[in-house]
């Protein structure tokens, strides 16, 4: 999974134990472990200025038209997920995980710089994007 790629997962497993459809962004990987951040198209009090948002729920805002996404999108940087390569390959070949687009290098670097400022990213997770 190339960092900066956005995927649609038909069976995304959330940290609270629930599962459902979700877009997520690949942030980095090392030794077969991939760090991703989920996205949302629901504003819920988040800022609407492009880029890093130090709102109540730390996020990175991608307005409609700045990349290949069809809607304005917030990358949720208050909650991170780890996947192993085998799990992702199984999802890809099983048809539950599909590539949507890849962020351009400038946008992706801004997103990574923002993620590094999140109070919710652990040292282990930080090492996957550094």
C-alpha positions in Angstrom: 0.0 0.0 0.0 1.6 3.2 -1.2 1.6 6.1 1.4 -0.8 8.8 0.2 -3.2 6.3 -1.4 -6.9 6.4 -0.4 -8.9 3.2 -0.2 -12.5 2.3 0.2 -13.0 -0.6 2.6 -16.4 -2.3 2.6 -15.7 -4.0 5.9 -13.6 -1.5 8.0 -13.2 -2.5 11.6 -13.3 0.6 13.9 -11.5 0.9 17.3 -14.9 0.6 19.1 -15.5 -2.9 17.6 -18.1 -1.8 15.0 -17.5 -2.3 11.3 -18.8 -0.7 8.1 -17.9 1.1 4.9 -15.1 3.7 5.2 -12.5 5.6 3.1 -9.1 5.7 4.7 -5.7 7.2 3.8 -2.4 5.2 4.0 0.0 7.2 6.0 3.1 5.0 6.1 4.4 1.5 6.6 7.4 -0.5 7.8 8.1 -4.2 8.0 4.6 -5.2 6.8 2.7 -2.9 9.2 0.6 -0.1 7.7 -0.6 3.0 9.4 -3.9 4.5 8.2 -6.3 7.2 9.1 -10.1 7.1 8.4 -11.9 9.9 6.7 -15.3 11.5 7.0 -17.4 13.7 4.8 -19.5 15.0 7.7 -18.4 18.3 9.1 -19.6 18.0 12.7 -18.0 21.2 13.9 -14.7 20.7 12.0 -13.0 23.6 10.3 -13.4 24.2 6.5 -10.1 25.8 5.8 -7.8 23.6 3.7 -5.2 21.7 5.6 -4.4 21.0 9.3 -7.2 21.7 11.7 -6.4 21.7 15.4 -10.2 21.3 16.2 -11.6 19.3 19.1 -11.0 16.3 16.9 -7.6 16.9 15.1 -8.0 16.5 11.3 -6.8 17.5 7.9 -9.4 19.1 5.6 -9.4 18.3 1.9 -12.0 20.6 0.2 -13.9 19.4 -2.8 -11.7 19.9 -5.9 -8.3 19.9 -4.2 -7.8 16.2 -5.1 -9.7 13.3 -6.7 -12.3 12.9 -4.0 -15.8 13.7 -5.0 -16.7 15.5 -1.7 -15.1 17.7 0.9 -13.3 15.3 3.2 -11.8 15.4 6.7 -8.9 13.0 7.4 -9.4 12.1 11.1 -6.1 12.4 12.9 -7.4 11.8 16.3 -7.7 8.0 15.7 -5.2 5.8 13.9 -5.3 2.2 12.7 -2.7 -0.4 12.1 -3.0 -3.2 9.5 -0.6 -5.9 8.4 0.2 -6.5 4.8 -1.4 -10.0 4.8 -4.7 -8.6 6.0 -4.7 -5.9 3.4 -3.9 -8.3 0.6 -6.7 -10.6 1.7 -9.1 -7.7 1.6 -7.9 -6.6 -1.8 -8.2 -10.0 -3.4 -11.5 -10.6 -1.6 -13.0 -7.5 -3.2 -13.7 -5.6 0.1 -10.8 -3.1 -0.3 -10.4 -0.9 -3.4 -8.0 1.9 -4.3 -9.8 5.2 -4.9 -6.9 7.7 -5.7 -3.5 8.9 -4.5 -2.9 12.3 -3.0 -0.3 14.4 -4.8 3.0 14.6 -3.0 2.6 18.1 -1.7 -0.8 17.4 -0.2 0.4 14.1 1.3 3.5 15.7 2.9 1.2 18.4 4.5 -1.1 15.7 5.8 1.9 13.7 7.3 3.3 16.9 8.9 -0.2 17.5 10.4 -0.5 13.9 11.6 2.9 14.3 13.4 1.3 17.1 15.5 -1.6 15.0 16.7 -1.7 14.4 20.4 -3.3 11.0 19.6 -0.4 9.5 17.6 1.8 7.0 19.5 5.6 6.7 19.1 5.1 3.4 17.3 2.7 5.0 14.9 4.9 8.1 14.4 7.8 5.8 13.5 5.8 4.4 10.6 5.5 7.8 8.9 8.9 9.3 9.8 
